[in-house]
Amino acid sequence: MKNKLIGNRFIMDVGVLKTELYFETDESMVFTVIEGGSLTKKGHTEKVETTIAEIRPDVYMVAWKENSGATVTHVEDHENGIIYSNATLPDGSFYTMKGTIHPLSN
């Protein structure tokens, strides 16, 4: 399923975490931590396998599991620039976050 995310980079900012998301293919994404707060190290980059579901035009649910065992699910509203992110870390802690998502300017 080709979608509008593929081949594009976005900046996600949920306050405690700021990342660049690069949607490489329908099934893979590379994220780079710009600011990690207490959640992760600045500069951490990882390629993850993703599941992407289009909820409606310009709204996607994106889910993945990281090498650390952390699981992440986003609802990304690209029309309104809003992101909802839920993450469960390997230690069992659970985070619900809301913030912004915007295309990365070239």
N, C-alpha and C positions, 0 to 999 in steps of 0.2 A: 504494500500500500504506500504509494508515494504521497507525501504530504508537504505542506508549505514550510515545515521546519527544516527539512533536509538541505544540507549545504550552507546553513545559516548559523551565525553566532549571536548569542544574546547575553546580556548582563542581568543577573538575578541578584536582587538585594533584599534580604529579609531582616535587616538590622544586625543580627548576631552573625550573619554569614553573607558574604558577597562572592559570587562565582561567575565565571564565564562558561557558558554552555555552548558547545559546538556539536550540532546534530550532523554527524558524519554520513549515516545511512538511516534507513527505516528501522534498523535494529541495533545501531550503536551511536553512542554519544561520548564526547570527551569533555570532562569538566576540569576547570582550573580554579583553585581557590585564590581569590584576590585578597580577601580578609576573612579569617576563620574564627575570630573571637575565641571562645573557649571550646568550640566544637572540633576544629581541625587546624592543621598547620597551613599558614600562608604559603602559596606556591605549589601545594599538592596538586598533581595532575593525574587523572586516571581515565582510561577508556572502559566504558561499561556497556553491557548488552542491555538494550531497552525494549520495553513494550510500550507502544504509542497507540492510543485510541483517540480518534477525533470525536469530541462530544457534540460539537456543532462547528460551523465555520469559525476558524481562529481560536477555538478553545480545545485544548488537548489534555488528556491524562497521560502522564509519562511515569513509568515505574522502572526501577532497577535495583540490583544488589551490588554492593561494592566489595572489593577484595577483603576489606576488614570484617565483612559480615553485616555491615549496616545496610538497611533497606530504606529506600526513598520512594515516595509517591508525590508527584506534583499535579496540580490542576493549573494549567497555564492559560490564562485569558489574554491572548495577544491583542485582541481588539481593544481592550481597556487597560492593558499594561499591568495586570494584577496576577500575582502568583500565590498559590496556597501550597505549602510544602509540609509533608509529614515525614519524619525520619525516626527510625528505631535504630539505636546504636548497639554495638555488640554487648555492652554492659546491661542492656535492657531498658535504658532510659529512652523516653519517647518525647519528641519535640513536634509541636504544631506551630507553623510560622506563616505569616502573611507578609507580602511585600510587593515589590515591583519587578517587572521584566520588560526589557526593551531591546530592540535590535542593536547590535554593536555597530557603531558608525565606522565606516572605512576611511 
